[in-house]
Amino acid sequence: MAVSHRFYTQGHDNVYLFSWDSPKISIAPIDEARKVERSQSSAFLTKSSSEKEFAEDMKEAAVVYPLYFKDQIPRKVHKILSEFHELILGHLPNQLPHMRDIQHQIDLVLAQ
């Protein structure tokens, strides 16, 4: 396995090109204008307490994967959940949170 690959940069376009095995790969920054908007109408997860509520949730979703839990929540777990209720969302968001840019800084120190 090769550790390093010969690459080419197109500085003005901020694009890097290299070959890995046989395909040629180009890496470019993400264009914010080209990002695809996700549908805001469907939730990732919905909790329904009744058959009527479940039927309403099914009308709003394009795809449904129902899960049914027949066991009751143990009292110890229920006590913990009620103790930390402010940390648990009442309604789940329709999408994942936006990715945040992570910037790293490495300080190079000369060995003496």
HELIX and SHEET records of a PDB file:
HELIX    1   1 GLU A   32  ARG A   34  5                                   3    
HELIX    2   2 GLU A   51  GLU A   60  1                                  10    
HELIX    3   3 ARG A   75  GLU A   83  1                                   9    
HELIX    4   4 HIS A   85  LEU A   87  5                                   3    
SHEET    1   A 3 PHE A   7  GLN A  10  0                                        
SHEET    2   A 3 VAL A  15  SER A  19 -1                                        
SHEET    3   A 3 LYS A  24  ILE A  27 -1                                        
END                                                                             
